[in-house]
Structures are given as C-alpha cells and as structure tokens.
Amino acid sequence: MIHTAPVVLPIVTEPIADGAVLVDDGVIAEVGPAAELTARHPGTPVRAWRGTLLPGLVNAHTHLQYTDFEDLAAEPVTSFVSWIKKMGPRRQRFTDQMWADSAKRGADLLLGSGTTACADIVTDACVLAPVAESGLTGVSYLEVVLADDKQWAAASRAQLLDVLDRPSGRVLGISPHALYTVGTAVFRELVDLAHARDLRLHPHLSESADEVVFVRDGTGPLAALAQLFGRAYELVGMGSTLSPAAQLAAIGGLGPSTHVAHGVHCDAADRALFRAHGVHVALCVRSNAVLGVGAPPVADYLAESVPVAIGTDSLASSPSLDLLDEARAVRELASRQGYRHPDLDQRVVEAATSGGALAMGGTDFGVL
C-alpha cells in the first residue's frame, strides 16, 4: 500500500510536499515524493490522506496501570505529598486483574490518539502482558519504590530479579522511583544492575520543590513521609548538600542510557549535567500543573539544547493520555517562558517523536 498526503514528515529528513510512504508487509519500505513512488510501483494500491503523515507518537513517561485512577486528577490537590498519600490506600484495593484491565485501557487510549510507543513505568508486573499484547513498542521500566536497605534485602531485590529473568514480551528497563523513595545504596545497586545487564534507567527527578529540600537537606515533607512509611533512607536528616540532578550524577545515575521524568526544578548547573551526560528529560507539564509542583524550564531546555522528550504521566495526575494535548501544552509553556526562536514547532514535534525514541535508545520508531 502507498499512503499519500499533502505533507509527509519523516522527522529524520525535511518535510516532503505531496509525499508518500510505501508499506510492504507491515514494514515501511520507502518514503519520498508521491509521484516517484507511484511511478516506481505501478499497480500498488494508493490510499490518499488529508493533512500530514508523521511517525507514531512516542510517550516518554507514563504509568498505564494507573489509567483507572483518573478521578484523582480531577480532585483538588493541596500538596504533592497529600496526593502521594491518596495513592497508597487506593493501590491496596486493586487486584492483578484490575491492574491488567487498567493498563489495557491505557494502551488503547494511547493507540487511539496516535501514540505507538511508550516508556511505561511498571509497579506491578501483571501489567506487562496486556501492554505487550497491545502492540505498543518502547520500554517497560520495572519500578523499585519505598526500598531502603532492609526492604531491598528482604523482598524488593528478589522480586525485581525474578521479573527480569522471566520472558515478558516487552523490552525491560529499571525505574528507581526517586531519590526520596529509594535509599542511596539501593539506588547505586540498581544503577550497577542496569549497567551490568545493559538495561535503561528512568527515574523521576526534581519533580517538586519538596524533593530539592529532601535531597539537599534531608528535611521537609518527604522526609516526614519516609518516616511515616517506616523507611530508613540515608538522606533523611542528613541530606547530600546537592541538587537532585547532582546527587543522581554522584551515584552514577546519569548517562546516555538514562532519561529522567519531569525535571521541573532544574537550574543551569543541573541542565548542564543533562547535556554533559546525554540525558533526555521527559517533560510532563500538564501533570506538573495538576499536582501544583511548578513548571519545568522548557524554554531554557530548548535554548540550551538539552535533549527533551514529552510524556503524559498517568491519568492519576493528567487530564488525558493524548500526546498531542501534551505537546500543545509544552509549546504554550515554552512560548510563555520567552522562547522566540522560529524552530519551536519543529522542536516540539521532534520531542514528541524521535526525542522520545532516543530517550529509550530507540532508532527504529519515532521516525519514518
């Protein structure tokens, strides 16, 4: 089948006016001007589309298993910690089948809005199968959360290794949730494990101002939350004196196989670390707004050539899983923050396609 459109946007090359894409047995075989492709392949069926043909969108940060938590995003959020506290009791009511059904609905929402690849954070391994069966590509990142030395040794390490060693139908990575929910020694071990197994890393980083205070000083609401959950993290009461980005670099967690989610509270020094280590930032501006944690410095990321991607986060903190909705929000925020370069639209489209793919180490999706 030859698919034609007034504009074909391969991402890796310039836009093609009156372009075409030849698909042979489910594989993109050729991209170019429609007149040339139809002349070279006479008799091949042609389907004419209106508008623009571009690659499937790439959601660089989501939690598909929380699709059925969408009512939480509609409730008033008094603080980031208050929202976290709502998640725990809600999680306890879900069975494996409920998680699987929720993830399947999320995958359907992605595909229905043009997303064909995602970086999916997986807290419960039962969601791997429905996501694999959906046909979505990308990486499923196995999350380690609420793990201090004791919890890691007692259960979390064995649980993670068990899932890593079983066939899942998905490319797997590791997501140490955050510096405020994973002990420093455990985080280092997860980084080493990922490197030893050639797996990608995807932590949450600098999402809230509370996180900055916790990592730097070891105090604040997130320190109190650790104590509430009975976790003995090394940073509690001590701090590192560093920003979250600098702390992640200090424990070896920044590198070309890492992409971080959010990056809201990142100054020029933090952004320089991302550039130096080849780290992509998955921007989730609508989730940040819902949770009241602030706005990421999108204009600075773009102006300073920090690699960026776009993610929706989950429906527990976002109004939709539609990546075009998120891309519009990213564009509007960059414009409000003063980004005036004429490449804004191009940069946002690249972030929503090839940017997300590169964040996951992929070169065979996010492009035509």
N, C-alpha and C positions, 0 to 999 in steps of 0.2 A: 504494500500500500504506500502511495505517495501522499503525504499530507502537505497541503499548501496553505499559505496565509499571506496577508499583505506585508507582515513583518515576521521574520524568524530570528529569534535571539539566541544564538548558540552559547553566549557568555564568554567562551574562550576566543571568539573572533568577533569582528564587527557585526552589527545587525545587518540582516540581508533583506532588502526590499523585494517583495514578490518572491519570497523564499519557499523552500520545500525541504521536507525530511522524508527520506526513504526508510521504511521499516520493513525488514525482511526476517520472517520467523521470530518476531518479538525483539529483534535487535536493530538498533539504529545503524544503518549501513552507509548512509550518505546524507550530507547536508549541503545545500547550495541553492542557487537560483532555480526557481520552478521550471523555467523554460529549458534549462540544461538537463535537469533530472528527468523531466518527462520525455525529452528527446533521446536520452541515453537508455531509457527503459520503456520503450513503446509497448502499449497494451497493459501496463501496470495500472490497476485501479487508482483513481485520484479522489481524495476527499478534501474539499475546499473549506477552510475555516475562516471565520471573521476574526479580526483583531490580531493578536500576537501569539505565536507559538514560542514557548520557552521551556526549559527543563522543569521537571517536577521540583517543587519547592522542598527545602531542607530545614526542618525544625531542629535547631541545635540545642534545645533544652526543654524537656517536658517530662511529666510523670503520668503516663497514660493510665496507670492503675487508680489514680485519684479522679478520674473523669466523673464518677458518681458522687464526688464531694462538691459539686458545683454550687450548691446552696451556700457554702462557706464564703465564696467570693461575693455573694450578694449581701452578706451580713456586715454591719459596721465593724471596723477593726480599730480597737482602741490602742493597740500596740502590737509590735511584731511578736513579742513573747506571748501576748494573750491569744494570738492566732495559733501559735505553736501548741499552746495548752489545749486548744479545741481539737487538735488533730489526734491526740493520744486516745481519748475515750471513744472517738469516732472509729478509729482503727480497730479497736477491740471488738467492735460489733460485726466486722466483716469476716466472712468465711473465704476459703480459697476460691470457691465458685463465684462468689460475689466479686472478688478481686479480678478474676479472669473475665467475667462479664463486663466489668467496668473498663478494663483495658481494651477489650474488643470494641466497645462503643467508642472509646477514644481513637483507636486505629481507624475506625470507619469515618469518624469526623475529620481526621487528617486527610485521608484519601479523598473524601468528598469535597474538600476545599483545595485540592491540588497539591497537597504535600505527599511526597512519595518516599521520604527518608527522614529519620529522626534519631536524635540522641535521647534515648529513653532511660530515665532513672528507675531502677527496679529494686524495690524494697522487699517484695515477696516474689520468690522465684516462680510461683504458679502463673504469673502473667507472661512468662517468656513464650509459652506455646501459642496463645492467641495472637500475640504480636507477630511471631514468626509466620503463622498461618495467614495473616492479613496480606502478606506480600511486601510490606514496608521493608526498605533496606536501612542501613545505618548501623548503629551500635547500641546494644543494651548494656547499660552500666550498672553493675551489681553494687547496691548501696550498703555501706557499713555506717551505722549511726548509733549513737549512745554507747560507744565502745571505749571504755577505759581499759587499763591493763587487765583487771580482773575479769571483766565481761569478755574481752577478746580471748583470753586464755581458756575461759570456761565454755564458751559457746560460739562466739562470732567467727573465730578463725576457722574452726571445723566446718561451720555452715557455709562460709564463703568458698572454701576449697572444695567442698562437696559439689556445689553448683558449678564451679569452674571445670570440674573433672567430668561432668555429665554432658552428653550431647543436648543441645538446646534448639538448634535450628537458627540461632542468632549469633552474630559476631558479638563477643562479650568484651566489656571493659570493666574498670573498677571506679566506683564513686565513693571515696571517703567523704562523707556528707559535708562536713565543715570543720574548721579548726575549733569550734566551740562545742562540737558533739563527738569528736574523736580525739583520744589522747595523743599527745605528741609522739610518744614511742610507737603507738599503734599506727599512727599516720605514716611514720617513717617506714614501718614494716610493709604497709600497703603500697607505698611508692616503690620499695625494693621488689615486692612481689610482682607489681605491674611491669617493671623493667625486666625482671628475670623471665617473665612469660611473654614479653613483647605485647602487653596489653595497654590500652589507652586509659588515661585518667581524666575524670571530670568531676571536680569538687565545686561546691558553692563557695563563693568568695566575696567578701566585702559587700554583702547584701544590705546590711543595716549599720547604722552608727553604733548600735549596741555591740556588734561584732568587733568593730575597731577598738572600742573600750576594753572588751574582754581580752582580745589578743595582746593589746599593748600593756594593759594594767592588771588584768586578771580579776576585774571587778565588774559591777553593773548587773543588769537584769539577767544576762545569760550566765553569769557566774552563779547567781541565785538559782537559776533553772537547773544547772548541773547538780547543785546540792539537793534540790527538790527531787531529782531523779536518782539521787544516790550515786553519782558518778564522781570519781576522783581523777579529774584531769590535771595534768601538770601545770597548766596555765592559771588555774583558779588560785586567786590570792597572790600570785607571783607576776604573771604577765611575762611578755617577752621583750618589752620596750619597742617592738617593731610593729609596723603595719601588717595587716593580714597578708598582703602580697609579699612583703619582705620576709615574713615568717614562713610562708609556703616555699619561697626560694631557699631559705636557710635549711629546710628539712628535705630539700631535693625535689620538691613537688612541682616546680616549674620547668618546662622543657617542651620541645616540639610535639611530644605525644600527649600533652595536656591541653585541654581547653576548660576555662572556668565559666561558671554561670554568674551573671549579674554584674559584678564589677562596678557597683554604684558608688562606693566611697573610695575612689582611687585617685590619688594626686599625680602630679607629673612624674615623681620618682617611681611610683607604682607602675604607671603606664610605660615608663622606660624599661622596667623589668620585663613586662609583657613583650615589648619589642625585642629586647635582647635575647629572650628565650624562645621566641617564635610562638608565643601563646595566643590563641584566639580567645576573645571574650564573647560569650553568648548573651546578647542584650535582651532583656525581658521587661521593657519599660511599662507595659500595662500592669503586670503583676506587681512591680515596684510601686506603682501608683495605688493599686488596691490595698496593699499592705502598709502604705504610708511610710516607706523606708527611704524615700528620696528618688531623685532622677539621676541615672548614670550620665557621665560627661561625654555624651555621644559626639558632640562637635569636636571636642578635644581628641577623642579616639580617632576620628576621621582625619583631622588636621595633622595629627602626629603619626599617621599611618600604622596605628595599632590594628592588627588583624581582628576583624569583627564578624560575628555571625548573629543570627536572630533566632530566639526561641519564644515560645508562648508561655512557658512554665505550665502548670496544671490548671484544670478548671477550678481547683480549690482556691486559686488566687488570681484567676484571669477570666475575663468575660467571654473568651472563645479560644478555640484551638486553630483558628483561621490565621495562617501565617501572613496573608496579605493585610489583614487587620493590624497585626503586629508591625509589619513593615511600614504601614502608613503612620503608625504611632512613632516609630523610630525616626522617620523622615521629619515629622512635625516637630519632634523634640529637638533634633539637630538644627532645624531652621530657627526655632525659638532661642536656642543657645548661641545663635550667631554664625552658623556655618553658611557661608555665602559662595562657596566655590561652585562652578557650574556642573561639577560631576556628582552632585548629591544624589540624583535619581539613579545614576549608574552604580554608585557605591552601595546604595540600599538594595538594589536588585541583586548585585553580586553577593552581598551579605546573606540574602535570603536563598541563595542557590549555591554557588561554588564556595562561598565563605563557610557555610555550614558543613559542606562536604569536606573541605580541607581541615576544618576543626576536628573532624573524626578520622583524618588520614585518608579520606576517600578521593579518588580521581576519576572514578567511573560512574559517578552520579553528580547531580547539580550542574551538569553541562550537557550540551548536545554535541 
